[in-house]
Amino acid sequence: RGDDVQWLVYWVVFAFFSLIESFIDFLLYWIPFYYAFKLAFLMWAMLPQTQGAKFLYDSFLKDFLKKNESRIDAAMADAKKSADTIASELASATGELASATANAETKKDD
């Protein structure tokens, strides 16, 4: 159980780190040895001996997530609704394309 919690906390911290990094990547590119520092940070966060991810989660992320839980849930619901709409439109367009292709092939054979 403890190992599972440690890894779940690590992946939450990693997701936040990756999200922030994706927005400021163009600036981080210019920092010398950034990727070495990133590797050291991720190792510190990941290793069970350092408990870095737990420290970051308990110190910063837990309060942030609790405070913004309703906003995060609303954003996730909107994203799911949008994804469902896009998936249904894609399925419809794929069906129409397959039908049109089949019709073109039958006309070509005639």
All heavy atoms as an XYZ file, in Angstrom:
890
protein
N       0.814     -1.196      0.000
C       0.000      0.000      0.000
C       0.856      1.257      0.000
O       0.596      2.193     -0.741
C      -0.942     -0.025      1.199
C      -1.584      1.307      1.482
C      -3.055      1.251      1.727
N      -3.562      2.481      2.294
C      -3.791      3.579      1.616
N      -3.504      3.637      0.354
N      -4.275      4.638      2.195
N       1.879      1.303      0.832
C       2.740      2.485      0.911
C       3.464      2.768     -0.385
O       3.629      3.914     -0.782
N       3.911      1.698     -1.061
C       4.600      1.855     -2.341
C       3.659      2.406     -3.400
O       4.046      3.264     -4.200
C       5.168      0.500     -2.775
C       6.046      0.612     -4.000
O       6.907      1.515     -4.012
O       5.867     -0.193     -4.925
N       2.406      1.942     -3.389
C       1.421      2.450     -4.349
C       1.162      3.935     -4.137
O       1.094      4.709     -5.099
C       0.104      1.687     -4.228
C       0.232      0.237     -4.659
O       1.234     -0.099     -5.319
O      -0.662     -0.552     -4.320
N       1.026      4.343     -2.887
C       0.786      5.757     -2.572
C       1.970      6.599     -3.018
O       1.801      7.675     -3.606
C       0.502      5.951     -1.064
C       0.464      7.416     -0.695
C      -0.796      5.261     -0.685
N       3.179      6.109     -2.765
C       4.370      6.855     -3.163
C       4.383      7.090     -4.672
O       4.661      8.190     -5.140
C       5.629      6.100     -2.752
C       6.902      6.771     -3.247
C       8.117      5.883     -3.132
O       8.087      4.858     -2.465
N       9.187      6.284     -3.792
N       4.059      6.047     -5.447
C       4.078      6.188     -6.903
C       2.937      7.071     -7.401
O       3.116      7.844     -8.352
C       4.039      4.822     -7.583
C       5.384      4.172     -7.520
C       5.745      3.094     -6.776
C       6.562      4.613     -8.198
N       7.069      2.825     -6.956
C       7.607      3.735     -7.839
C       6.844      5.643     -9.083
C       8.902      3.873     -8.319
C       8.131      5.770     -9.568
C       9.135      4.901     -9.189
N       1.783      6.978     -6.782
C       0.683      7.861     -7.188
C       1.026      9.320     -6.928
O       0.764     10.195     -7.758
C      -0.598      7.467     -6.460
C      -1.227      6.147     -6.903
C      -2.370      5.774     -5.970
C      -1.704      6.232     -8.332
N       1.622      9.588     -5.780
C       2.039     10.958     -5.461
C       3.111     11.416     -6.449
O       3.073     12.555     -6.933
C       2.540     11.047     -4.002
C       3.234     12.361     -3.732
C       1.386     10.850     -3.034
N       4.062     10.530     -6.768
C       5.097     10.892     -7.733
C       4.486     11.273     -9.075
O       4.863     12.276     -9.680
C       6.097      9.744     -7.931
C       7.005      9.996     -9.110
C       8.048     10.913     -9.031
C       6.795      9.352    -10.331
C       8.855     11.175    -10.116
C       7.610      9.607    -11.422
C       8.634     10.513    -11.308
O       9.434     10.783    -12.388
N       3.520     10.495     -9.556
C       2.942     10.772    -10.869
C       2.111     12.054    -10.865
O       2.046     12.763    -11.879
C       2.141      9.584    -11.385
C       3.051      8.485    -11.834
C       3.202      7.264    -11.265
C       3.983      8.537    -12.931
N       4.163      6.543    -11.935
C       4.659      7.299    -12.974
C       4.304      9.489    -13.878
C       5.631      7.001    -13.914
C       5.280      9.189    -14.825
C       5.930      7.970    -14.835
N       1.505     12.395     -9.745
C       0.799     13.674     -9.647
C       1.803     14.820     -9.729
O       1.600     15.798    -10.467
C      -0.021     13.753     -8.339
C      -0.509     15.160     -8.079
C      -1.183     12.782     -8.381
N       2.904     14.715     -9.005
C       3.945     15.744     -9.050
C       4.543     15.823    -10.455
O       4.746     16.918    -10.999
C       5.039     15.455     -7.990
C       6.246     16.350     -8.185
C       4.470     15.619     -6.593
N       4.808     14.682    -11.056
C       5.363     14.658    -12.410
C       4.411     15.320    -13.406
O       4.841     16.059    -14.291
C       5.660     13.217    -12.844
C       6.260     13.115    -14.209
C       7.619     13.303    -14.390
C       5.467     12.839    -15.311
C       8.178     13.211    -15.662
C       6.017     12.747    -16.574
C       7.377     12.941    -16.750
N       3.115     15.060    -13.270
C       2.133     15.666    -14.183
C       2.138     17.184    -14.047
O       2.109     17.901    -15.059
C       0.741     15.110    -13.892
N       2.178     17.689    -12.823
C       2.233     19.141    -12.642
C       3.529     19.710    -13.199
O       3.530     20.762    -13.849
C       2.081     19.501    -11.159
C       0.670     19.734    -10.762
C      -0.135     18.676    -10.355
C       0.114     20.995    -10.790
C      -1.440     18.879    -10.002
C      -1.185     21.215    -10.430
C      -1.970     20.150    -10.035
N       4.627     19.032    -12.948
C       5.916     19.485    -13.483
C       5.884     19.523    -15.006
O       6.305     20.502    -15.625
C       7.032     18.557    -12.987
C       8.375     18.878    -13.547
C       9.107     19.960    -13.072
C       8.929     18.107    -14.560
C      10.351     20.262    -13.590
C      10.172     18.397    -15.091
C      10.886     19.485    -14.596
N       5.360     18.488    -15.626
C       5.287     18.429    -17.090
C       4.367     19.502    -17.652
O       4.644     20.089    -18.697
C       4.811     17.054    -17.537
O       5.740     16.079    -17.170
N       3.269     19.752    -16.957
C       2.337     20.788    -17.404
C       2.995     22.163    -17.377
O       2.920     22.918    -18.348
C       1.093     20.775    -16.517
C      -0.012     21.743    -16.889
C      -0.640     21.326    -18.207
C      -1.064     21.783    -15.799
N       3.649     22.466    -16.291
C       4.335     23.759    -16.181
C       5.455     23.840    -17.206
O       5.631     24.866    -17.875
C       4.870     23.957    -14.748
C       3.704     24.138    -13.786
C       5.814     25.142    -14.673
C       4.083     24.070    -12.328
N       6.201     22.763    -17.352
C       7.321     22.742    -18.287
C       6.862     22.957    -19.729
O       7.538     23.631    -20.504
C       8.054     21.405    -18.164
C       9.273     21.309    -19.036
C       9.908     19.937    -18.985
O       9.160     18.936    -18.946
O      11.142     19.885    -19.006
N       5.706     22.440    -20.088
C       5.236     22.588    -21.466
C       4.941     24.046    -21.812
O       5.065     24.438    -22.971
C       4.002     21.724    -21.701
O       2.906     22.211    -20.965
N       4.568     24.846    -20.811
C       4.273     26.252    -21.080
C       5.523     27.124    -21.107
O       5.524     28.175    -21.742
C       3.285     26.801    -20.053
C       1.890     26.305    -20.257
C       1.328     25.396    -19.378
C       1.141     26.712    -21.338
C       0.044     24.918    -19.561
C      -0.139     26.247    -21.546
C      -0.686     25.343    -20.658
N       6.563     26.726    -20.398
C       7.761     27.572    -20.350
C       8.976     26.894    -20.968
O      10.104     27.314    -20.746
C       8.062     28.025    -18.906
C       8.296     26.833    -17.987
C       6.977     28.913    -18.363
C       8.799     27.231    -16.608
N       8.729     25.885    -21.789
C       9.819     25.130    -22.391
C      10.722     26.005    -23.249
O      11.940     25.818    -23.258
C       9.247     23.978    -23.218
C      10.323     23.028    -23.696
O      11.219     22.724    -22.878
O      10.268     22.589    -24.857
N      10.153     26.970    -23.954
C      10.961     27.827    -24.815
C      11.953     28.662    -24.014
O      13.006     29.035    -24.515
C      10.081     28.718    -25.700
C       9.244     29.703    -24.934
C       9.695     30.986    -24.710
C       8.005     29.330    -24.442
C       8.920     31.899    -24.008
C       7.224     30.235    -23.741
C       7.694     31.519    -23.518
N      11.657     28.945    -22.740
C      12.605     29.659    -21.875
C      13.620     28.704    -21.257
O      14.793     29.038    -21.111
C      11.867     30.401    -20.758
C      10.923     31.521    -21.183
C      10.166     32.052    -19.990
C      11.702     32.630    -21.853
N      13.154     27.524    -20.881
C      14.033     26.556    -20.231
C      15.121     26.058    -21.167
O      16.203     25.675    -20.715
C      13.202     25.373    -19.709
C      12.184     25.716    -18.639
C      11.340     24.486    -18.313
C      12.860     26.236    -17.390
N      14.846     26.091    -22.453
C      15.810     25.645    -23.450
C      17.118     26.424    -23.339
O      18.186     25.896    -23.607
C      15.196     25.796    -24.843
C      16.135     25.508    -25.972
C      16.449     24.192    -26.310
C      16.716     26.531    -26.711
C      17.315     23.908    -27.353
C      17.581     26.263    -27.754
C      17.871     24.953    -28.062
O      18.724     24.681    -29.097
N      17.036     27.681    -22.929
C      18.208     28.538    -22.885
C      18.994     28.427    -21.580
O      20.076     28.996    -21.466
C      17.798     29.992    -23.120
C      17.273     30.183    -24.500
C      15.969     30.272    -24.872
C      18.035     30.256    -25.699
N      15.873     30.397    -26.225
C      17.124     30.401    -26.769
C      19.391     30.221    -25.986
C      17.543     30.500    -28.086
C      19.797     30.324    -27.303
C      18.871     30.470    -28.326
N      18.469     27.715    -20.609
C      19.170     27.565    -19.329
C      20.229     26.472    -19.476
O      19.898     25.335    -19.823
C      18.185     27.218    -18.197
C      17.203     28.358    -18.000
C      18.926     26.914    -16.909
C      16.119     28.076    -16.993
N      21.494     26.834    -19.201
C      22.542     25.813    -19.325
C      22.309     24.660    -18.345
O      21.917     24.872    -17.201
C      23.831     26.562    -18.958
C      23.489     28.004    -19.034
C      22.012     28.123    -18.823
N      22.540     23.473    -18.802
C      22.418     22.254    -18.001
C      20.997     22.022    -17.476
O      20.810     21.335    -16.473
C      23.406     22.250    -16.830
C      24.833     22.389    -17.252
C      25.521     23.572    -17.027
C      25.483     21.351    -17.898
C      26.837     23.708    -17.421
C      26.796     21.478    -18.291
C      27.475     22.658    -18.062
N      20.001     22.579    -18.158
C      18.623     22.408    -17.686
C      18.246     20.934    -17.603
O      17.652     20.485    -16.624
C      17.626     23.144    -18.585
C      16.207     22.708    -18.327
C      15.570     23.059    -17.144
C      15.535     21.889    -19.221
C      14.286     22.629    -16.860
C      14.248     21.451    -18.951
C      13.637     21.831    -17.779
O      12.372     21.386    -17.501
N      18.593     20.177    -18.635
C      18.180     18.771    -18.658
C      18.884     17.951    -17.582
O      18.317     17.003    -17.058
C      18.365     18.183    -20.056
C      17.404     18.815    -21.031
C      17.808     19.790    -21.920
C      16.056     18.478    -21.003
C      16.907     20.397    -22.789
C      15.144     19.080    -21.865
C      15.587     20.033    -22.747
O      14.687     20.634    -23.588
N      20.101     18.329    -17.227
C      20.783     17.668    -16.110
C      20.072     17.995    -14.796
O      19.877     17.117    -13.948
C      22.247     18.095    -16.052
N      19.677     19.259    -14.623
C      18.936     19.647    -13.421
C      17.566     18.968    -13.382
O      17.095     18.558    -12.318
C      18.764     21.168    -13.336
C      20.039     21.902    -13.065
C      20.411     22.963    -13.866
C      20.867     21.537    -12.018
C      21.587     23.649    -13.625
C      22.043     22.220    -11.764
C      22.409     23.285    -12.572
N      16.937     18.856    -14.539
C      15.640     18.184    -14.609
C      15.778     16.727    -14.194
O      14.958     16.214    -13.427
C      15.078     18.293    -16.034
C      13.786     17.555    -16.243
C      13.335     17.666    -17.689
C      12.111     16.836    -17.951
N      11.655     16.929    -19.341
N      16.796     16.067    -14.699
C      17.036     14.679    -14.326
C      17.274     14.547    -12.828
O      16.705     13.665    -12.175
C      18.231     14.117    -15.103
C      18.653     12.694    -14.740
C      17.547     11.705    -15.090
C      19.943     12.331    -15.440
N      18.085     15.433    -12.266
C      18.349     15.388    -10.822
C      17.071     15.629    -10.031
O      16.813     14.951     -9.021
C      19.416     16.424    -10.464
N      16.263     16.581    -10.467
C      15.003     16.868     -9.778
C      14.069     15.664     -9.824
O      13.474     15.284     -8.802
C      14.319     18.087    -10.410
C      12.910     18.277     -9.963
C      12.633     18.782     -8.698
C      11.841     17.936    -10.787
C      11.323     18.945     -8.271
C      10.540     18.096    -10.371
C      10.278     18.609     -9.106
N      13.926     15.071    -10.997
C      13.024     13.920    -11.122
C      13.542     12.721    -10.332
O      12.739     11.980     -9.755
C      12.822     13.570    -12.593
C      12.028     14.605    -13.392
C      11.967     14.210    -14.864
C      10.634     14.784    -12.826
N      14.848     12.527    -10.286
C      15.402     11.445     -9.468
C      15.132     11.714     -7.989
O      14.749     10.816     -7.249
C      16.903     11.295     -9.719
C      17.242     10.808    -11.097
S      16.674      9.138    -11.426
C      17.739      8.212    -10.365
N      15.325     12.965     -7.565
C      15.045     13.334     -6.171
C      13.578     13.087     -5.839
O      13.245     12.575     -4.775
C      15.410     14.803     -5.939
C      14.981     15.338     -4.615
C      15.584     15.132     -3.420
C      13.839     16.166     -4.354
N      14.887     15.777     -2.426
C      13.823     16.424     -2.978
C      12.844     16.713     -5.161
C      12.848     17.207     -2.380
C      11.882     17.498     -4.560
C      11.894     17.735     -3.191
N      12.705     13.429     -6.759
C      11.276     13.239     -6.512
C      10.903     11.760     -6.517
O      10.016     11.337     -5.775
C      10.464     13.994     -7.567
N      11.581     10.969     -7.332
C      11.195      9.576     -7.518
C      11.751      8.644     -6.449
O      11.070      7.703     -6.044
C      11.672      9.109     -8.901
C      11.346      7.679     -9.208
S      11.911      7.163    -10.829
C      13.661      7.350    -10.700
N      12.958      8.880     -5.990
C      13.619      7.921     -5.109
C      12.908      7.803     -3.757
O      12.581      8.806     -3.131
C      15.073      8.322     -4.886
C      15.973      8.143     -6.103
C      17.347      8.726     -5.836
C      16.089      6.679     -6.469
N      12.702      6.586     -3.292
C      12.028      6.383     -2.006
C      12.855      6.908     -0.833
O      12.300      7.300      0.194
C      11.850      4.866     -1.894
C      12.358      4.262     -3.133
C      12.976      5.328     -3.974
N      14.177      6.955     -0.977
C      15.027      7.426      0.107
C      14.832      8.922      0.376
O      14.940      9.375      1.512
C      16.510      7.167     -0.201
C      16.880      5.712     -0.273
C      16.657      5.106     -1.649
O      16.067      5.713     -2.543
N      17.122      3.880     -1.818
N      14.560      9.700     -0.662
C      14.441     11.148     -0.494
C      13.014     11.601     -0.222
O      12.814     12.668      0.355
C      14.955     11.879     -1.746
O      14.191     11.463     -2.875
C      16.427     11.591     -1.976
N      12.014     10.823     -0.687
C      10.603     11.185     -0.505
C      10.321     12.599     -1.028
O       9.515     13.340     -0.462
C      10.215     11.101      0.980
C      10.360      9.724      1.596
C       9.153      8.866      1.334
O       8.040      9.337      1.427
N       9.378      7.618      1.003
N      10.984     12.965     -2.127
C      10.837     14.310     -2.677
C       9.434     14.602     -3.179
O       8.898     15.692     -2.948
N       8.823     13.646     -3.844
C       7.468     13.861     -4.357
C       6.483     14.050     -3.205
O       5.606     14.907     -3.272
C       7.043     12.696     -5.239
N       6.640     13.279     -2.154
C       5.758     13.419     -0.990
C       5.924     14.797     -0.358
O       4.950     15.446      0.018
C       6.032     12.325      0.032
C       5.098     12.352      1.221
C       5.377     11.195      2.140
C       4.500     11.122      3.354
N       3.796     12.280      3.780
N       7.171     15.258     -0.255
C       7.428     16.585      0.295
C       6.745     17.663     -0.540
O       6.070     18.548      0.005
C       8.939     16.846      0.364
C       9.285     18.259      0.692
C       9.163     18.733      1.983
C       9.709     19.126     -0.302
C       9.467     20.051      2.289
C      10.018     20.438     -0.013
C       9.896     20.908      1.285
N       6.903     17.607     -1.869
C       6.287     18.609     -2.742
C       4.766     18.542     -2.681
O       4.088     19.574     -2.648
C       6.764     18.424     -4.178
C       8.220     18.765     -4.445
C       8.602     18.372     -5.864
C       8.473     20.234     -4.208
N       4.241     17.326     -2.668
C       2.788     17.171     -2.618
C       2.229     17.719     -1.310
O       1.267     18.488     -1.315
C       2.413     15.696     -2.787
C       0.929     15.459     -2.764
C       0.169     15.699     -3.898
C       0.285     15.019     -1.616
C      -1.201     15.508     -3.886
C      -1.079     14.814     -1.596
C      -1.821     15.060     -2.730
O      -3.173     14.874     -2.711
N       2.819     17.326     -0.196
C       2.327     17.786      1.112
C       2.514     19.285      1.307
O       1.676     19.948      1.921
C       3.022     17.026      2.245
C       2.597     15.570      2.321
O       1.521     15.240      1.778
O       3.346     14.769      2.911
N       3.601     19.830      0.771
C       3.906     21.251      0.980
C       3.117     22.184      0.070
O       2.749     23.285      0.491
C       5.397     21.509      0.756
O       6.165     20.762      1.657
N       2.874     21.764     -1.170
C       2.288     22.678     -2.147
C       1.020     22.160     -2.822
O      -0.003     22.831     -2.838
C       3.321     23.013     -3.240
C       4.604     23.544     -2.712
C       5.733     22.743     -2.671
C       4.699     24.832     -2.227
C       6.926     23.224     -2.173
C       5.886     25.335     -1.724
C       7.015     24.526     -1.694
N       1.109     20.981     -3.399
C       0.041     20.519     -4.281
C      -1.244     20.139     -3.554
O      -2.336     20.370     -4.078
C       0.524     19.335     -5.118
C       1.564     19.677     -6.170
C       2.022     18.431     -6.890
C       1.021     20.681     -7.148
N      -1.149     19.553     -2.381
C      -2.355     19.103     -1.691
C      -3.307     20.269     -1.428
O      -4.495     20.184     -1.727
C      -1.998     18.428     -0.365
C      -3.210     17.806      0.305
C      -2.984     17.352      1.737
C      -1.860     16.432      1.948
N      -1.753     15.940      3.328
N      -2.789     21.365     -0.916
C      -3.637     22.536     -0.634
C      -4.192     23.131     -1.924
O      -5.353     23.521     -1.989
C      -2.849     23.599      0.138
C      -2.453     23.127      1.525
O      -3.156     22.262      2.085
O      -1.437     23.627      2.050
N      -3.349     23.212     -2.957
C      -3.792     23.746     -4.243
C      -4.921     22.905     -4.827
O      -5.923     23.440     -5.303
C      -2.613     23.809     -5.216
C      -2.998     24.184     -6.604
C      -3.248     25.507     -6.928
C      -3.133     23.219     -7.591
C      -3.621     25.867     -8.214
C      -3.499     23.552     -8.873
C      -3.746     24.886     -9.189
N      -4.756     21.586     -4.796
C      -5.769     20.705     -5.358
C      -7.071     20.753     -4.569
O      -8.152     20.752     -5.154
C      -5.243     19.270     -5.431
C      -4.134     19.032     -6.446
C      -3.568     17.629     -6.301
C      -4.623     19.272     -7.848
N      -6.977     20.801     -3.251
C      -8.198     20.877     -2.431
C      -8.939     22.191     -2.669
O     -10.154     22.215     -2.759
C      -7.856     20.726     -0.953
C      -7.581     19.303     -0.543
C      -7.434     19.206      0.955
C      -7.036     17.819      1.350
N      -8.149     16.938      1.546
N      -8.195     23.278     -2.774
C      -8.804     24.593     -2.968
C      -9.487     24.699     -4.329
O     -10.523     25.337     -4.467
C      -7.737     25.682     -2.819
C      -8.283     27.096     -2.833
C      -7.212     28.107     -2.505
C      -6.352     28.324     -3.714
N      -5.373     29.401     -3.556
N      -8.937     24.048     -5.340
C      -9.439     24.170     -6.707
C     -10.142     22.915     -7.199
O     -10.331     22.747     -8.409
C      -8.282     24.504     -7.651
C      -7.704     25.862     -7.359
O      -8.406     26.857     -7.415
N      -6.438     25.901     -7.010
N     -10.555     22.050     -6.296
C     -11.156     20.773     -6.687
C     -12.391     20.952     -7.569
O     -12.538     20.285     -8.591
C     -11.521     19.967     -5.445
C     -12.092     18.609     -5.749
C     -12.375     17.798     -4.496
O     -12.247     18.321     -3.389
O     -12.729     16.619     -4.668
N     -13.275     21.853     -7.212
C     -14.501     22.031     -7.991
C     -14.192     22.581     -9.389
O     -14.806     22.161    -10.376
C     -15.484     22.932     -7.261
O     -14.929     24.208     -7.062
N     -13.236     23.488     -9.484
C     -12.858     24.032    -10.790
C     -12.204     22.968    -11.660
O     -12.453     22.908    -12.869
C     -11.904     25.216    -10.610
C     -12.595     26.419     -9.975
C     -11.648     27.539     -9.676
N     -10.977     27.992    -10.887
C      -9.911     28.773    -10.879
N      -9.384     29.174     -9.747
N      -9.359     29.147    -12.008
N     -11.387     22.125    -11.057
C     -10.730     21.051    -11.800
C     -11.767     20.047    -12.284
O     -11.733     19.607    -13.444
C      -9.655     20.377    -10.926
C      -8.508     21.346    -10.661
C      -9.130     19.107    -11.594
C      -7.529     20.886     -9.606
N     -12.714     19.695    -11.405
C     -13.769     18.754    -11.798
C     -14.623     19.312    -12.932
O     -14.989     18.590    -13.859
C     -14.650     18.405    -10.595
C     -13.946     17.508     -9.593
O     -12.924     16.892     -9.958
O     -14.415     17.439     -8.436
N     -14.936     20.620    -12.868
C     -15.725     21.246    -13.933
C     -14.958     21.244    -15.251
O     -15.524     20.963    -16.313
C     -16.103     22.668    -13.540
N     -13.663     21.526    -15.197
C     -12.841     21.518    -16.410
C     -12.759     20.114    -16.991
O     -12.813     19.936    -18.221
C     -11.446     22.058    -16.107
N     -12.640     19.123    -16.138
C     -12.590     17.736    -16.619
C     -13.919     17.325    -17.253
O     -13.937     16.629    -18.266
C     -12.239     16.787    -15.467
C     -10.809     16.918    -14.989
S      -9.597     16.553    -16.252
C      -9.826     14.814    -16.435
N     -15.036     17.762    -16.663
C     -16.347     17.445    -17.231
C     -16.507     18.103    -18.605
O     -17.019     17.479    -19.545
C     -17.451     17.895    -16.286
N     -16.060     19.364    -18.729
C     -16.119     20.044    -20.026
C     -15.240     19.344    -21.058
O     -15.633     19.194    -22.222
C     -15.674     21.502    -19.880
C     -16.696     22.362    -19.159
O     -17.856     21.907    -19.010
O     -16.332     23.471    -18.728
N     -14.061     18.924    -20.635
C     -13.156     18.231    -21.554
C     -13.763     16.910    -22.008
O     -13.663     16.542    -23.184
C     -11.807     18.002    -20.878
N     -14.402     16.184    -21.092
C     -15.038     14.911    -21.451
C     -16.186     15.145    -22.434
O     -16.337     14.421    -23.415
C     -15.560     14.192    -20.217
C     -16.177     12.835    -20.531
C     -16.790     12.222    -19.304
C     -17.400     10.872    -19.561
N     -18.268     10.762    -20.706
N     -16.973     16.186    -22.182
C     -18.086     16.510    -23.069
C     -17.570     16.856    -24.472
O     -18.109     16.389    -25.476
C     -18.875     17.674    -22.478
C     -20.139     18.014    -23.200
C     -20.856     19.137    -22.467
C     -22.105     19.557    -23.188
N     -22.793     20.669    -22.509
N     -16.513     17.652    -24.536
C     -15.922     18.012    -25.826
C     -15.350     16.792    -26.530
O     -15.509     16.634    -27.747
C     -14.820     19.050    -25.634
O     -15.351     20.249    -25.129
N     -14.685     15.925    -25.786
C     -14.107     14.718    -26.379
C     -15.205     13.799    -26.907
O     -15.054     13.209    -27.984
C     -13.242     13.993    -25.354
N     -16.299     13.683    -26.172
C     -17.415     12.859    -26.636
C     -18.006     13.418    -27.933
O     -18.313     12.668    -28.860
C     -18.500     12.758    -25.566
C     -18.094     11.899    -24.384
O     -17.119     11.126    -24.507
O     -18.747     12.015    -23.322
N     -18.160     14.733    -27.987
C     -18.694     15.376    -29.187
C     -17.763     15.144    -30.385
O     -18.213     14.783    -31.476
C     -18.878     16.885    -28.951
O     -19.753     17.073    -27.846
C     -19.432     17.580    -30.172
N     -16.481     15.346    -30.173
C     -15.508     15.153    -31.257
C     -15.490     13.702    -31.709
O     -15.434     13.410    -32.912
C     -14.109     15.623    -30.811
C     -14.106     17.146    -30.676
C     -13.035     15.166    -31.782
C     -12.860     17.705    -30.034
N     -15.557     12.772    -30.762
C     -15.537     11.350    -31.112
C     -16.769     10.969    -31.931
O     -16.665     10.219    -32.909
C     -15.463     10.499    -29.846
N     -17.933     11.488    -31.556
C     -19.138     11.161    -32.319
C     -19.089     11.793    -33.708
O     -19.505     11.169    -34.692
C     -20.395     11.595    -31.564
O     -20.462     12.989    -31.443
N     -18.583     13.025    -33.823
C     -18.443     13.652    -35.131
C     -17.439     12.902    -35.997
O     -17.655     12.725    -37.206
C     -18.008     15.113    -34.977
C     -19.085     16.009    -34.403
C     -18.587     17.417    -34.126
O     -17.394     17.711    -34.389
O     -19.381     18.230    -33.630
N     -16.363     12.437    -35.398
C     -15.360     11.678    -36.136
C     -15.932     10.347    -36.614
O     -15.697      9.937    -37.751
C     -14.128     11.443    -35.268
C     -12.980     10.677    -35.906
C     -12.429     11.442    -37.104
C     -11.880     10.435    -34.899
N     -16.698      9.691    -35.757
C     -17.318      8.419    -36.147
C     -18.303      8.632    -37.294
O     -18.350      7.845    -38.246
C     -18.018      7.791    -34.957
N     -19.073      9.704    -37.225
C     -20.027     10.013    -38.290
C     -19.302     10.313    -39.599
O     -19.686      9.812    -40.660
C     -20.889     11.203    -37.872
O     -21.724     11.605    -38.921
N     -18.248     11.121    -39.516
C     -17.494     11.467    -40.726
C     -16.814     10.242    -41.314
O     -16.746     10.083    -42.537
C     -16.458     12.537    -40.403
N     -16.322      9.358    -40.465
C     -15.679      8.131    -40.948
C     -16.695      7.240    -41.660
O     -16.395      6.658    -42.709
C     -15.026      7.370    -39.777
O     -14.098      8.242    -39.125
C     -14.311      6.127    -40.250
N     -17.894      7.146    -41.088
C     -18.947      6.367    -41.726
C     -19.334      6.943    -43.075
O     -19.533      6.198    -44.045
N     -19.459      8.265    -43.146
C     -19.801      8.914    -44.410
C     -18.696      8.706    -45.445
O     -18.977      8.461    -46.628
C     -20.032     10.402    -44.188
C     -21.286     10.716    -43.398
C     -21.379     12.194    -43.036
O     -20.574     13.002    -43.536
O     -22.270     12.536    -42.238
N     -17.459      8.792    -45.012
C     -16.329      8.588    -45.926
C     -16.303      7.151    -46.432
O     -16.084      6.912    -47.634
C     -15.014      8.927    -45.230
C     -13.749      8.771    -46.060
C     -13.787      9.723    -47.254
C     -12.530      9.025    -45.213
N     -16.540      6.198    -45.558
C     -16.558      4.788    -45.976
C     -17.696      4.544    -46.956
O     -17.532      3.830    -47.963
C     -16.698      3.880    -44.757
N     -18.843      5.146    -46.692
C     -19.981      4.991    -47.584
C     -19.691      5.616    -48.950
O     -19.985      5.022    -49.996
C     -21.213      5.631    -46.957
O     -22.305      5.586    -47.827
N     -19.119      6.797    -48.944
C     -18.791      7.469    -50.203
C     -17.746      6.683    -50.990
O     -17.834      6.566    -52.215
C     -18.290      8.882    -49.920
N     -16.783      6.127    -50.295
C     -15.754      5.323    -50.959
C     -16.361      4.068    -51.559
O     -16.032      3.682    -52.693
C     -14.643      4.945    -49.957
O     -14.109      6.139    -49.380
C     -13.531      4.169    -50.625
N     -17.252      3.425    -50.813
C     -17.906      2.220    -51.327
C     -18.751      2.550    -52.548
O     -18.756      1.802    -53.530
C     -18.758      1.578    -50.235
N     -19.480      3.668    -52.513
C     -20.298      4.081    -53.662
C     -19.431      4.387    -54.879
O     -19.777      4.036    -56.009
C     -21.144      5.302    -53.302
C     -22.289      4.955    -52.366
O     -22.681      3.810    -52.248
N     -22.796      5.972    -51.684
N     -18.281      5.036    -54.642
C     -17.383      5.368    -55.752
C     -16.818      4.083    -56.361
O     -16.655      4.002    -57.586
C     -16.270      6.276    -55.263
N     -16.529      3.110    -55.547
C     -15.984      1.843    -56.066
C     -17.022      1.089    -56.879
O     -16.704      0.505    -57.917
C     -15.483      0.973    -54.907
C     -14.179      1.443    -54.279
C     -13.019      1.381    -55.238
O     -12.906      0.393    -56.008
O     -12.206      2.323    -55.217
N     -18.289      1.095    -56.409
C     -19.323      0.388    -57.171
C     -19.608      1.092    -58.499
O     -19.855      0.438    -59.513
C     -20.635      0.249    -56.371
O     -21.067      1.541    -55.954
C     -20.429     -0.656    -55.166
N     -19.576      2.425    -58.514
C     -19.779      3.149    -59.775
C     -18.624      2.928    -60.719
O     -18.799      2.866    -61.933
C     -19.955      4.640    -59.483
C     -21.293      4.973    -58.857
C     -21.420      6.454    -58.635
C     -22.750      6.774    -57.982
N     -22.898      8.196    -57.702
N     -17.427      2.797    -60.166
C     -16.251      2.574    -60.982
C     -16.294      1.200    -61.652
O     -15.861      1.042    -62.787
C     -15.008      2.684    -60.089
C     -13.706      2.547    -60.791
C     -12.571      2.701    -59.791
C     -11.254      2.331    -60.397
N     -10.168      2.379    -59.428
N     -16.807      0.217    -60.906
C     -16.916     -1.131    -61.462
C     -17.979     -1.229    -62.542
O     -17.925     -2.111    -63.395
C     -17.200     -2.148    -60.347
C     -16.020     -2.315    -59.406
O     -14.886     -1.991    -59.825
O     -16.214     -2.757    -58.259
N     -18.991     -0.390    -62.501
C     -20.085     -0.435    -63.488
C     -19.628      0.119    -64.778
O     -19.232      0.100    -65.703
C     -21.296      0.390    -63.033
C     -21.994     -0.265    -61.853
O     -21.831     -1.478    -61.676
O     -22.673      0.467    -61.123
